[in-house]
Amino acid sequence: MTTPLDKALAKLPDILKKDMDENLCTCNEVIKADIISAIADGAMSVEEVRRQTYATDGSGCCKQQVERLVECIWE
């Protein structure tokens, strides 16, 4: 059975699947896998990802990366 996370990962280019266990959001120490899981579970915008994970809630330096993940998964 394919999970929502499996479906989300299948939509991402290989380059975006690297470093899944490393912080994408350094301000709040949110790993990339948690951000992708939030998107797979229904977060369709950066704001929704922020509410679920606190990513982008610091300086916002990861906002473009989170936007890219949302775009890739929900296109």
Secondary structure, DSSP 8 states (H G I E B T S, - for coil): ---HHHHHHHHS-GGGGTTTTSEEETTTTEEHHHHHHHHHTT--SHHHHHHHH-TTSSS-TTHHHHHHHHHHHH-
